[in-house]
Amino acid sequence: MRRLNLSDDLVKDLAYAARILRKSPAFAIAAVATIALGIGAGTAIFSVTDAVLLRPLPYRNPNRLVLADSPLSNAGFFDLRNGTNAEFEDMAAVMVFRAVVPREDGSAERISKGLITTNFFAMLGAHIAFGRDFTDADGRPHGQPPPPFPPPQGTVAILSYDYFQRRYSANPAVLGSEMLGAVGAGPRIVGILAPGFKLFLPARIGGPQPSPDVWIANDRGYDEPNRGELMLQAIGSLRRGVTPDRAQSQINRIAATWGPNRLQIRLEPWRQTLVAEVRPALLALMGAVVFLLLIACGNVANLLMVRASLRERELAVRAALGASAGRLTRQMLAEALLLSGLGTLVGVALAWLGIRELLDLAPANLPRLESTSIDWRVLAFAALAGMLESAIFGALPGWRAARPDVIQILHGAGRTAGLGAGRFLRNGVVIAEVALSLVLLIGSGLMFRSFLELRRVDPGYDPHGLLTFLSVGDAQGFQQPQRRLAFLRELQDRLRAIPGVQSVGAATGLPLHLAGPPVQWGAEKMPADPARRADLPTVLPGYFETLRSRVIEGRTFTEADNASGRNVAVIDQSLAAKAFPSQSALGKRICVYIPKPAWLEVVGVVAHQRLGSLAGPGREQIYLTDGFWGIGISRHWALRTAGDPAKYAAAVRAEVARFAPGHLAVTEMQTMDTTVARAQAATRFHLLLIGVFSVVAALLAGVGLYGVLSSVVRQRTAEIGVRMALGATPAGMFRLVVGQGLLLSAIGVALGLAAAFGLTRVVTSILVGVKATDPATFAAMTLLFFLIAVVASWVPARRAADLDPMAALREE
């Protein structure tokens, strides 16, 4: 019966709160809008954080899955798999790459392929919708040509469900048929994956490739000669109770048997590795959201306290008629709950709209971003945030309303007598708002400085006037390594002959594209060290000239260097300084382990290129010619053009189509300026969001300060009238009110600076070229907030200065 009475009381309180708020639409709209801004921003960012950071990987035993950080050969993989049965329930391997398959009409289709060990799907818990999974027999070697690096073909394949629908119209009759291959028949289709299975690999391992369309069974050889074919990414599922450290120890023992120049293999938890690059930024954004929510709470609390002060006569009458303190508190909390509920509903709607914009603006390195949605977890977050907000901003006015001085209020003649009672609470809330908003302003200032520094970074080449693209597939008849090398040379000549094209270069990976794993290196007077790693790009002659990389010493590659047996290298200035300090690097020898040691003569030193990211210098670089490998593996092309490079895209596509119709696809065609802009996307994304949050926070804090000063003027109307009647000037009254606003701001700024000094260190990893405690940024944002405080104080101060003393005294 008591529970029923409480429910009835709550309904009555909410109904009464609705009637009260309906009489004050301006107040209700302001409060709901403030809450909606906080809830909307928080819900949108939480939805992204939930999809990217919090959800477990969609695989079997996700918390026990680990990755090896270095690529392995087949032989190396099976060494690990067979030697770690006590530590791992299972171990599988994958290699993701692009490929071209011909359509029935003869045109080329670019797809993504995954070469996997036959136990891959079973280990991850993937289901087969039609047909069957791979068997051990599918993975037996089928007599591939010897290394180096023959392209994976596979004899049997399983299709992703998306590709099954897109290419074969979801017709199960495709099972048992053979796919079209670059030369003749391709692998036989034995199964179709169930919908929804996707492969999520860290960017530094899987690169920008999408989840594979076609999965082929790994039937490569795994004998000793294949140890130089480092292509497989190992994934292991730890046994229950086995720690990563124990598994790492066993991996180290096995790797030690591979010789003194062995690979260093480090195990990393899959989910942590997947989100390692984006975790600091997302946590910083969630911290900014929490600050924004608290500022919104403070603003609404101030509004409610002013409103409660204006209603103290009404509350005193109710108390005199027998209303208990709990009843009055419950009524104020009911109003807060109603405002919070409405604000949460509007906030979720704003979040739904905001998520769509976030997905468009978000950088490409956010994994699983496509799964971002308003689901039950996100709704639960919004509801919880709304309830906490109502509790926070409803508690203070509720506490004040429950303790009216009935006799004093009922005998008071002034219409603003109650405004002074909550002055210290309101001032404290404003000080907290100022401190929190200043932290956000400083964070946005640091991100703005980072963005400016990123735009000023010297990438080691000239990105302007460059058109880039990736060629996928092999022309028919060019399957032998020497034929492929000749094919690349002829394609380079054809592209160079396009009118307006000044020079053409190609590489295994252009700057800001993933170019392959690093290699261990040494020099004549430097012993081998597995921890000493460098990038090893492969380029065609003309690469440095096309990118306009600065030659510091010596020369670049010539056509004579692009031949088998020519063990020459061009190194960057960073490696030259490390390997040959205070001396010329020309004519010196360096050793690369691939995995066997190969000695190279240095013929040139070039400027360091930022290959992986503009935000950091990255590793040192050792450049080899395509002819060194003898296999024709350069696929990323760069064309230096006269005028706008984008205008040459159609001519390039047409020339490639004429040269290798149906067997060579052009993809990822864009200007290098576009690539550079995309490399800045993450910093721009963080700057935009934190900037928006800080602007909203500063405005809310300014509005809160304005509200407090307006209350002060209302409260002290009689006092101001007396002062002006006794000779105080309007300018003096103006300075009095502005001074009080600046005093509150100064206290808040002092607290905010102290908090920012500690909290901004959290975002150090996403800053570029600026320290987290940058004095210039701290000073600029402090000055900016004082300007906001002056503006917020201006209107109440003008109102005080314009008061008519006699009218003020009569009114009071």
Secondary structure as GFF3:
##gff-version 3
##sequence-region A 1 812
A	DSSP	alpha_helix	2	22	.	.	.	ID=ss1
A	DSSP	alpha_helix	25	49	.	.	.	ID=ss2
A	DSSP	pi_helix	50	54	.	.	.	ID=ss3
A	DSSP	three_ten_helix	62	64	.	.	.	ID=ss4
A	DSSP	beta_strand	65	68	.	.	.	ID=ss5
A	DSSP	alpha_helix	74	83	.	.	.	ID=ss6
A	DSSP	beta_strand	88	102	.	.	.	ID=ss7
A	DSSP	beta_strand	108	116	.	.	.	ID=ss8
A	DSSP	alpha_helix	120	124	.	.	.	ID=ss9
A	DSSP	beta_strand	128	131	.	.	.	ID=ss10
A	DSSP	three_ten_helix	136	139	.	.	.	ID=ss11
A	DSSP	beta_strand	156	159	.	.	.	ID=ss12
A	DSSP	alpha_helix	161	168	.	.	.	ID=ss13
A	DSSP	three_ten_helix	172	174	.	.	.	ID=ss14
A	DSSP	beta_strand	178	180	.	.	.	ID=ss15
A	DSSP	beta_strand	185	193	.	.	.	ID=ss16
A	DSSP	alpha_helix	203	206	.	.	.	ID=ss17
A	DSSP	beta_strand	214	217	.	.	.	ID=ss18
A	DSSP	three_ten_helix	224	228	.	.	.	ID=ss19
A	DSSP	beta_strand	233	238	.	.	.	ID=ss20
A	DSSP	alpha_helix	244	256	.	.	.	ID=ss21
A	DSSP	beta_strand	267	269	.	.	.	ID=ss22
A	DSSP	alpha_helix	270	274	.	.	.	ID=ss23
A	DSSP	alpha_helix	279	310	.	.	.	ID=ss24
A	DSSP	alpha_helix	312	320	.	.	.	ID=ss25
A	DSSP	alpha_helix	325	361	.	.	.	ID=ss26
A	DSSP	three_ten_helix	369	371	.	.	.	ID=ss27
A	DSSP	alpha_helix	376	401	.	.	.	ID=ss28
A	DSSP	alpha_helix	406	411	.	.	.	ID=ss29
A	DSSP	three_ten_helix	417	420	.	.	.	ID=ss30
A	DSSP	alpha_helix	423	456	.	.	.	ID=ss31
A	DSSP	beta_strand	466	472	.	.	.	ID=ss32
A	DSSP	alpha_helix	481	496	.	.	.	ID=ss33
A	DSSP	beta_strand	501	507	.	.	.	ID=ss34
A	DSSP	beta_strand	519	523	.	.	.	ID=ss35
A	DSSP	beta_strand	533	535	.	.	.	ID=ss36
A	DSSP	beta_strand	538	539	.	.	.	ID=ss37
A	DSSP	alpha_helix	543	547	.	.	.	ID=ss38
A	DSSP	beta_strand	551	554	.	.	.	ID=ss39
A	DSSP	three_ten_helix	559	561	.	.	.	ID=ss40
A	DSSP	beta_strand	568	572	.	.	.	ID=ss41
A	DSSP	alpha_helix	573	579	.	.	.	ID=ss42
A	DSSP	beta_strand	589	593	.	.	.	ID=ss43
A	DSSP	beta_strand	597	606	.	.	.	ID=ss44
A	DSSP	beta_strand	620	625	.	.	.	ID=ss45
A	DSSP	alpha_helix	626	629	.	.	.	ID=ss46
A	DSSP	beta_strand	636	641	.	.	.	ID=ss47
A	DSSP	three_ten_helix	645	648	.	.	.	ID=ss48
A	DSSP	alpha_helix	649	659	.	.	.	ID=ss49
A	DSSP	beta_strand	665	671	.	.	.	ID=ss50
A	DSSP	alpha_helix	672	679	.	.	.	ID=ss51
A	DSSP	alpha_helix	681	715	.	.	.	ID=ss52
A	DSSP	alpha_helix	717	725	.	.	.	ID=ss53
A	DSSP	alpha_helix	730	759	.	.	.	ID=ss54
A	DSSP	three_ten_helix	760	766	.	.	.	ID=ss55
A	DSSP	alpha_helix	775	801	.	.	.	ID=ss56
A	DSSP	alpha_helix	805	811	.	.	.	ID=ss57
###
